[in-house]
Amino acid sequence: MTAPSFHTPGIIVASRPTVILGGTAGRFGSTRAALATASRGAFHAIDLDLRTTWLPPSWTRITSVADREIIRVRSVWLPEFLHGFAEEPRAHRLEEFLRHGQGELGLRELIVPRLLADGTNGFNVSRHARDFAKRSHGVVRLVIGIRAESLIRSANHLDRIVSIRRAVEEWDLDVALDLTGTISPRWESEAAIAKVLPRLTVVRIESWLNADGTADTTPRGQLAARTIAMLSDQKYTGIISLYPVPSSLLIRPTVASMASMAELLYRDIQNRYARTNSMPVQGIPAPYPHPSVDRP
């Protein structure tokens, strides 16, 4: 029996979020695991994290897979700077990746840690991303990424979030929220979302369910569950990036297990929004109305 495929482009329902797969490039730019998981899980786009990548990915390698599987790189998380050995060729490779990403891979959001990065040591990625977004004439949006794991270390993270929201409103930017990693129980998920919701376009989140569909009762799982509940209650229609990591460090993730978990999480999101909107559950839609790179 042939497994069902969701790669036939669907129509994006206006009152639902766009759900894509969150992935991280390897130290030397490999995106094989992210693309394989997206393909197996029937996702049409990935949200790619390059913050810990030393060598930016090769756009040609991604294209060879993406075109065959109809997968796009919708959003990219960037570091503040490129430092160290081979800085210039690495910067050139990043520029190539972004340029071809916009034209051939459907890149629409560049997520940076801050708008005006301080310092002159190294290649200023934040500044380059800002200039790149300007040259795109609105095709690519510049987004300020809030990483909860880092922000919670400040005395009052909600005040910091309000400051970020004011800055993005002044500069007409968007906000992305990264809820992956080890986050203190002090993080006020509902309040944080409420403060940035009008500008919130990407939420990167880990699993809130176990592989058997039961609730993940770990602090990390509970935080994710509260976040998803808040997003569905507020009828958030931006991007939800699923980063399906096991709840236990003893479990080694595989492409098959991560794809299965991502599909399970996606179904739960659909069911939540269906209850909120009284709409039937559908298959995983493409991140665009058609698998081409054009936006709606």
C-alpha positions in Angstrom: 0.0 0.0 0.0 1.4 3.4 -1.0 1.9 5.8 1.9 -0.2 9.0 1.7 1.6 12.1 0.4 0.8 15.6 1.2 3.0 17.1 -1.5 0.1 18.0 -3.6 -0.2 21.8 -2.9 -3.1 22.7 -0.8 -4.9 26.0 -0.3 -3.7 27.9 2.8 -6.6 28.5 5.1 -6.5 32.1 6.2 -7.4 31.4 9.8 -4.7 28.8 10.4 -0.9 29.1 10.8 1.6 27.9 8.2 3.3 24.9 9.8 6.9 24.0 8.7 9.7 21.9 10.0 12.5 23.4 12.1 16.0 22.2 11.3 19.6 23.0 12.1 22.4 23.0 9.6 25.5 21.0 10.6 28.8 22.6 11.6 30.0 22.5 8.0 26.7 23.5 6.5 25.0 20.1 5.9 21.2 20.3 5.7 20.7 16.6 4.8 18.9 15.7 8.0 16.5 18.6 7.9 15.6 18.0 4.3 15.2 14.3 4.8 13.0 14.8 7.8 10.9 17.3 6.0 10.5 15.0 3.0 9.6 12.0 5.1 7.2 14.0 7.2 5.5 15.5 4.1 6.4 19.1 5.0 6.9 21.6 2.2 9.3 24.0 3.9 11.9 24.2 6.6 12.9 26.9 9.1 16.7 26.6 9.0 19.0 27.6 11.9 22.5 28.7 11.0 23.4 30.3 14.3 25.9 27.5 15.2 27.1 26.8 11.7 30.7 27.6 10.8 30.4 27.1 7.1 27.1 28.3 5.5 25.2 25.7 3.4 25.7 25.2 -0.3 22.6 26.4 -2.1 23.2 24.0 -5.0 23.1 20.9 -2.7 19.9 22.2 -1.1 18.3 22.9 -4.5 19.0 19.4 -5.9 16.9 18.0 -3.1 14.4 20.8 -2.6 13.3 20.8 -6.3 12.8 17.0 -6.3 10.8 17.0 -3.1 9.1 20.4 -3.5 10.7 21.7 -0.2 11.5 25.3 0.3 13.7 27.2 2.8 11.1 29.6 4.1 13.1 31.2 7.0 16.7 31.3 8.2 18.1 32.2 11.6 21.4 34.0 11.3 24.3 34.7 13.7 25.3 38.2 14.5 28.8 37.9 13.0 31.1 35.5 11.1 34.5 35.4 12.9 37.7 33.6 12.5 39.4 31.6 9.8 38.3 32.0 6.1 35.9 34.8 7.1 35.8 36.3 3.6 35.0 33.1 1.6 32.5 32.1 4.2 30.8 35.5 4.0 30.7 35.1 0.2 29.1 31.6 0.5 26.5 33.0 2.9 25.7 35.8 0.4 25.3 33.2 -2.4 23.0 31.1 -0.2 20.8 34.1 0.6 20.6 35.3 -3.0 19.7 32.0 -4.5 17.6 31.2 -1.4 15.4 34.2 -2.3 15.2 33.4 -6.0 15.0 29.6 -6.0 14.3 28.3 -2.6 11.4 30.5 -1.4 13.4 32.4 1.3 11.1 35.0 2.9 12.3 35.7 6.4 15.8 36.5 7.6 16.0 36.3 11.4 18.8 38.1 13.2 19.6 38.5 16.9 19.4 42.2 16.8 19.0 45.1 14.3 22.2 47.0 15.0 24.9 44.5 16.0 27.8 46.1 17.9 31.5 45.6 17.1 33.7 45.7 14.1 35.4 42.4 14.4 34.3 40.0 11.7 31.7 40.0 9.0 28.5 41.8 10.4 25.8 39.4 9.4 23.0 41.4 11.0 23.9 44.5 8.9 24.2 42.4 5.8 20.8 40.9 6.3 19.2 44.3 6.8 20.8 45.5 3.5 19.7 42.3 1.8 16.1 42.7 2.9 16.1 46.3 1.7 17.3 45.2 -1.8 14.6 42.6 -2.0 11.9 45.4 -2.1 9.7 43.6 0.4 10.1 40.1 -0.8 12.3 39.1 2.1 11.4 40.5 5.6 13.9 41.3 8.3 12.9 39.6 11.6 14.3 40.1 15.1 14.7 36.8 16.8 14.0 36.5 20.5 15.7 33.5 22.0 13.9 32.6 25.3 16.8 30.6 26.6 19.0 33.7 26.5 16.5 36.4 27.3 15.3 34.7 30.5 18.7 35.4 32.1 17.9 39.1 32.3 16.2 40.5 35.4 12.9 41.1 33.7 12.4 39.4 30.3 9.0 40.9 29.7 10.4 44.4 29.9 13.1 43.4 27.4 10.4 42.0 25.1 8.4 45.2 25.3 11.6 47.2 24.3 12.2 44.9 21.3 8.5 45.3 20.2 8.9 49.1 20.3 12.0 48.9 18.2 10.5 46.6 15.6 7.4 48.8 15.3 9.6 51.9 14.8 11.6 50.1 12.0 8.6 48.2 10.6 10.2 44.8 11.3 8.8 41.5 12.5 9.5 39.3 15.5 10.4 35.6 15.8 10.2 33.6 19.0 12.6 30.7 19.6 11.4 28.4 22.4 13.9 25.6 21.9 16.6 24.7 24.4 16.6 24.8 28.2 14.3 27.5 29.3 13.7 28.6 32.9 10.3 27.9 34.4 10.2 31.7 35.1 9.5 32.2 31.3 6.0 33.6 31.0 5.0 32.2 27.7 1.5 33.6 27.4 2.5 37.1 28.5 5.5 37.1 26.1 3.3 36.1 23.1 0.7 38.7 24.0 3.3 41.5 24.0 4.6 40.7 20.5 1.6 39.1 18.8 0.8 41.9 16.3 4.4 41.6 15.0 5.0 37.9 15.6 5.6 36.0 12.4 7.6 32.9 13.4 7.4 30.7 16.5 10.1 27.9 16.7 8.9 25.3 19.2 9.8 21.8 20.5 7.5 18.8 21.2 4.6 19.0 23.7 3.6 15.4 23.0 5.2 12.0 23.5 5.5 9.6 20.6 2.3 7.8 21.7 0.3 11.0 21.6 0.2 11.5 25.4 1.1 14.9 26.9 4.8 15.5 27.6 4.8 16.5 31.3 8.4 17.6 31.5 8.8 21.4 32.1 9.9 21.8 28.4 6.8 20.0 27.2 4.5 21.9 29.4 6.0 25.2 28.2 5.4 24.2 24.6 1.9 23.1 25.3 1.0 26.4 26.9 2.5 28.2 23.9 0.5 26.2 21.4 -2.7 26.7 23.4 -2.1 30.5 23.5 -1.4 30.6 19.8 -4.5 28.7 18.9 -6.7 30.7 21.3 -5.4 33.9 19.7 -5.9 32.5 16.2 -2.3 33.1 15.3 -1.8 32.8 11.6 2.0 33.2 11.2 4.6 30.4 10.9 4.9 27.6 13.5 8.3 25.9 13.1 8.2 22.4 14.7 11.5 21.3 16.1 10.7 17.7 17.2 13.4 16.6 19.7 12.9 13.7 22.1 11.8 14.5 25.6 14.5 12.3 27.0 18.2 12.7 26.3 18.5 8.8 26.3 16.5 8.6 23.1 18.6 9.1 19.9 16.6 11.0 17.3 16.4 9.5 13.8 14.9 10.9 10.6 12.0 8.5 10.9 11.2 9.3 14.6 11.5 13.1 14.1 9.3 13.0 11.0 6.7 10.9 12.8 6.8 13.3 15.8 6.5 16.4 13.6 3.4 14.9 11.8 1.9 14.1 15.2 2.4 17.7 16.4 1.1 19.1 13.2 -2.1 17.0 13.6 -2.5 18.3 17.1 -2.2 21.9 15.9 -4.8 21.3 13.2 -7.2 19.8 15.7 -6.7 22.7 18.1 -7.4 25.2 15.4 -10.3 23.1 14.1 -11.9 23.3 17.6 -11.3 27.0 17.7 -12.6 27.7 14.2 -15.0 24.8 13.7 -13.2 23.9 10.5 -12.4 20.4 9.2 -8.8 19.0 9.5 -6.9 19.0 6.2 -3.6 17.6 5.0 -0.3 19.5 5.4 -0.5 22.5 3.1 2.4 24.0 1.1 3.9 27.1 2.6 2.7 28.9 -0.5 -0.4 28.4 -2.6 1.7 26.7 -5.2 5.1 24.9 -4.7 6.8 27.7 -6.7 8.6 30.4 -4.7 5.9 33.0 -5.2 4.2 34.3 -2.2 0.4 34.6 -2.0 
